[in-house]
Amino acid sequence: MYLYANLRIRYLLIKSLLTLFKDEIGRGTFRENLISLIKNKEIVQDMSWAELIEEKARKYGDRIFLIYDDKEFSFRQMDENANRMANYLLSLGAGKGKGVAIFMGNSPQYLDVYIGSQKIGMYSIPINTSLRGDSLLYILNHSDAEFIVIDEEFLDVYKKISDKIETVKTVIVNRSSSASVSLPEGMLSLSDAYTKSTLKPNIKYDKNDICFILYTSGTTGLPKGVMYRYGKTNLKMLSIPACSLYKKSDILYTCLPLFHGNALWLCVTQAMHRGCKVVLAKKFSASRFWDDIRKYKITEFNTIGAMIPILMKQPPMENDRDNNVRFTVSAACPVDDWEKFEKRFGIKIYEAYGSIDGGGKSIMNIGNAPAGSIGKPAPNTVYRLVDNDGNDVPNGTPGQLIFESKGRKKSVEYFKNEKASNDKVKGGWIYTGDLVKRDKNGYLYFVGRNAEFMRIKGENVSAYEVEHAIQKHPSVVEAAVYAVPSELAEDEIMVCVSLVEGHSLKETDLVEYLKENLAKFAVPRFVKIVKEFPKTETQRIIKKEMEKLGVTAGTYDAQKQQYIGEEKVS
């Protein structure tokens, strides 16, 4: 059934590898990396984004690379602005081995800081802009950042914790266009950077130096800093999907935040590799999404998590299929929405699996696997699905996905957390923390995070699967499922749901609906309808905030058939 798709993928893969090898010859690292790929399946001489933009600026010059708020930036301009940023940071005492935190929303200036810092051997710390208080303070202190570049709109957030910040010495503010008041004493304006020289600073990095640190979302606990070194950024390998999927004439779109690997790696970086355009939006808006897609004649965009269900719950329009999009690269698309989305908008869904702390391992379904599947790992990729005791699980049973780890370097490193690094890679295997099941034909299906499995009445229940069952209800936009303490030894399931605008839904009706669609032990006991959820900028619901609140007044208790706080009617 998927023979043609697999043959096409092999052709594209060979073509992409030839492009990579040609680039490697030009970089002077072909022989060393080829030998390492054959022996250890790894690149030993990688590159930085600074080197990549320099390479593409030489090749493409004034070709437009980035469009933001109707402003266009060429490959050459992006390189020159990164040089300006590097020279500015140097003038402030920055340099090799020093850290700069980036607390900014999407903008060209974000990329200037990210790439410019690499021009002088610094390491950057992209930070989730939804963080507040202790969560933000933890990352700033833990990362040893001496510099922070921050959007003016987040200054009040920063000021509330500034007296507890230990290492940041220099605060640089990206001012809004409407700014009318002076900056607080001691803070600098990012606009000063654009008066600096466009010449590249003569500073070399060591391949073992840290290039950047990406912190995990921390939705269920303290975030961990995933560390990438200059010699192992995985940047060169990203050219393979870039050349396989895209044409130079493509226009990519992302409304996901640049502090997230999806926007930075799967959109901006791959467009840079391929030499095509990328349209960067400030943030995701379901009501404006398709207007942007049509306005800029987008040919590809990325989605994650709840974006497809949210877009599907928007009112149908006559012009839904009026777009130039060939495909969207999705992560965790609900299987029930998959074909409906493709039919409604005339778009093909490609499903991708990967994570920032996955050691560079990824899986993709680009039409060569069933709807709902993440596909099969690349040929010669050794993996297993194991239970909590490390035993292989049979087909159809969820198990933790682990990959064989080879090579002379650590596959995954957490900053200042050796224990977490050792727990991640054990006995030559990378433990992803993701639960996956395999069908009889070898296709893999994402089930959920290991940390989001609950033990209910002696059964393991996946919050991910319960959420997707709930989201099938036509009145539900989003759902968050999590465990709350039980009167017994184990847990009870609670769900909070938000509704489609204009719809109403009784908690009792939702419970009855779920009894028809879930195993008895997986039906939530507690149900609460909410107007909105606490979220990260990547549209992930922050469950730990909801778990702290627990079962509050107004929550429906399906077991007692009454609302919490109301007297039982006999």
C-alpha positions, -999 to 999 in steps of 0.1 A, spaced: 0 0 0 28 24 9 53 11 -17 53 42 -39 57 65 -9 86 45 5 104 45 -29 99 83 -31 113 87 4 144 67 -5 149 88 -36 146 120 -16 168 107 11 196 98 -13 192 132 -30 195 150 4 225 130 15 243 139 -18 235 176 -10 248 172 25 280 155 12 285 183 -14 282 209 14 306 189 36 332 189 9 329 227 7 332 230 45 363 207 46 347 182 70 335 156 46 360 128 53 360 130 91 322 131 93 317 104 67 339 80 86 321 89 119 287 84 103 297 49 90 313 39 123 292 56 150 261 71 132 271 106 144 285 139 131 317 147 149 323 181 133 290 200 134 283 237 129 266 267 145 237 288 132 262 316 128 282 295 104 251 284 86 238 320 80 273 330 68 273 301 44 238 309 30 245 347 29 275 340 6 253 317 -15 220 335 -17 229 371 -9 199 394 -13 173 366 -16 145 371 9 148 348 39 125 362 66 92 380 65 79 395 98 50 420 101 53 427 64 91 435 67 115 415 46 150 405 55 175 389 31 200 362 39 228 389 38 208 413 61 203 385 86 240 378 87 249 415 90 225 420 118 239 390 136 274 406 133 260 438 147 246 420 176 279 401 182 299 433 182 274 450 205 276 421 230 314 422 228 313 459 237 294 451 269 319 425 280 303 394 266 323 367 249 333 331 247 318 309 273 293 334 287 256 329 287 228 352 274 192 345 283 166 354 257 132 363 271 115 375 240 85 368 218 89 361 181 107 388 162 137 392 138 156 406 168 152 372 186 171 355 158 198 383 157 205 376 194 205 339 190 228 338 160 249 368 170 258 353 203 272 323 185 294 346 165 315 352 196 313 318 213 286 325 238 258 302 248 222 313 247 193 302 269 159 306 251 133 310 278 95 303 276 78 337 279 49 322 298 72 316 328 67 337 359 80 339 395 100 310 408 99 291 375 116 319 356 140 326 385 151 290 386 162 290 349 180 323 351 200 313 382 205 277 371 218 286 337 245 310 350 234 336 325 253 369 328 232 387 302 195 388 294 178 403 264 141 409 272 111 423 255 98 455 271 64 439 278 81 414 302 99 439 323 74 439 351 77 401 353 115 404 355 114 432 381 94 410 405 122 386 408 152 408 401 163 410 437 168 372 438 186 369 405 222 358 412 243 359 380 227 384 355 247 416 353 235 432 321 198 437 311 192 446 274 156 456 265 140 451 232 117 482 232 83 483 217 77 508 188 53 527 211 78 531 240 76 566 254 91 564 289 128 560 298 142 526 307 149 519 344 184 529 355 211 505 345 191 488 317 202 491 280 183 494 248 187 466 221 184 492 194 219 504 202 231 471 187 221 481 152 246 510 152 275 486 154 298 473 126 285 446 102 320 430 101 322 396 117 342 395 150 374 374 148 366 350 176 367 312 174 348 288 196 359 254 208 337 225 196 333 214 232 319 248 243 282 251 250 263 265 221 228 268 237 207 253 265 170 245 259 150 239 291 123 213 291 88 228 296 85 219 332 48 213 330 51 184 355 82 193 375 114 214 375 127 220 340 160 204 329 185 223 307 193 202 276 228 212 266 240 214 230 277 219 223 291 237 192 306 204 180 273 186 183 243 208 175 226 183 151 224 213 127 240 196 97 216 166 99 187 190 98 196 196 61 184 161 53 146 167 60 150 203 47 162 191 13 138 161 12 106 181 20 111 216 6 118 234 -26 137 267 -29 104 283 -40 85 272 -8 72 297 18 72 283 53 51 297 81 54 294 119 33 310 146 50 288 172 75 305 196 112 306 187 122 294 221 106 260 211 125 235 190 97 232 165 97 268 153 135 271 155 146 238 141 118 225 119 108 258 103 134 286 105 165 263 104 152 241 76 142 272 55 177 285 61 192 252 49 170 250 18 173 287 8 135 293 9 114 320 27 99 318 62 71 339 75 73 345 112 41 354 131 41 368 166 19 341 180 -9 316 172 -43 330 166 -70 305 154 -92 333 140 -63 349 120 -44 318 111 -59 311 76 -58 348 68 -20 347 72 -18 315 52 -36 331 23 -20 365 25 16 352 23 8 323 -1 22 298 24 31 264 11 39 247 44 33 252 81 39 233 113 14 224 140 18 209 175 -5 195 202 -39 211 203 -36 233 172 -53 210 148 -83 203 171 -86 241 177 -85 249 140 -111 221 134 -135 236 159 -135 270 141 -167 275 120 -165 260 85 -159 286 58 -165 284 20 -129 292 14 -114 266 37 -96 249 8 -85 282 -7 -48 280 1 -14 271 -15 -4 247 13 10 214 1 14 198 36 17 205 73 42 189 96 23 179 127 32 165 161 6 145 180 -23 150 156 -54 133 170 -62 104 147 -99 113 145 -91 147 132 -64 136 107 -84 128 76 -111 153 84 -85 181 85 -70 169 52 -103 168 35 -116 201 49 -86 222 41 -72 202 11 -39 197 29 -17 166 35 -6 159 71 29 147 77 34 135 113 68 139 130 82 126 163 112 140 181 122 159 213 148 184 224 163 157 247 160 128 223 196 126 213 187 138 177 165 107 171 134 113 151 106 94 132 84 107 105 53 97 86 52 115 52 24 94 37 43 61 41 23 50 71 -13 49 83 -31 80 96 -24 84 133 10 67 130 44 84 135 58 59 110 88 37 113 123 47 124 149 52 97 166 20 83 194 8 106 179 27 136 179 3 166 151 8 190 130 -11 216 96 -6 234 100 -17 270 81 -19 302 91 -5 336 114 -35 342 132 -31 308 114 -60 292 102 -58 256 65 -54 252 43 -72 226 27 -55 196 -3 -34 207 10 -28 242 24 7 251 61 7 261 87 33 266 106 41 234 143 37 237 170 41 211 204 26 209 231 52 217 265 49 200 294 73 195 321 89 216 300 117 229 271 117 253 239 116 233 220 138 259 235 161 284 216 181 311 233 213 323 246 208 359 225 177 363 247 146 360 221 123 376 195 132 350 220 127 322 229 93 335 192 84 339 185 95 303 212 73 288 217 39 305 234 8 292 238 22 257 201 32 254 185 66 253 153 65 274 128 90 257 102 89 284 76 85 257 51 57 255 46 42 221 29 11 207 36 -9 176 11 -26 153 16 -59 135 32 -42 105 58 -24 126 42 11 125 46 31 157 19 52 174 25 78 201 5 71 233 17 97 258 44 107 282 55 82 308 51 108 334 14 113 325 3 78 331 -20 73 361 -26 42 382 -64 38 385 -81 8 401 -50 -14 393 -49 -2 356 -25 21 338 -44 50 322 -29 74 296 -39 110 302 -31 116 265 -56 89 253 -84 100 277 -79 137 265 -82 127 229 -114 107 236 -129 137 253 -119 161 224 -140 140 200 -171 155 216 -183 182 193 -187 207 221 -152 203 235 -123 224 224 -96 213 248 -93 189 277 -67 185 305 -67 151 323 -47 145 355 -47 125 387 -61 138 420 -58 120 454 -84 93 461 -99 83 494 -83 49 486 -47 41 480 -45 51 443 -57 81 423 -89 94 408 -91 110 373 -101 146 370 -107 165 337 -112 201 330 -127 210 296 -132 242 276 -162 245 252 -166 256 216 -179 292 215 -217 292 216 -219 256 228 -232 244 262 -226 210 278 -236 194 310 -210 175 330 -234 146 333 -238 144 296 -200 144 291 -196 115 316 -223 95 298 -206 102 265 -173 89 278 -188 58 292 -196 48 256 -160 56 244 -136 46 272 -130 17 295 -149 20 327 -118 25 348 -106 54 325 -138 75 327 -130 106 349 -147 108 382 -143 146 385 -154 170 357 -151 207 356 -159 231 327 -135 261 325 -134 292 303 -96 290 297 -65 271 307 -31 282 320 -8 276 290 27 278 278 34 298 247 35 265 228 -2 260 236 6 233 262 -17 233 292 2 237 324 -13 208 344 8 213 375 -10 245 382 -43 227 380 -31 198 400 -22 221 428 -57 234 430 -71 199 431 -109 193 433 -124 227 438 -160 239 445 -182 235 414 -165 204 402 -189 176 393 -183 143 411 -197 115 389 -194 89 416 -215 108 441 -236 124 413 -233 159 428 -212 190 426 -185 196 451 -198 220 478 -235 212 472 -257 192 496 -267 157 484 -303 156 475 -320 124 487 
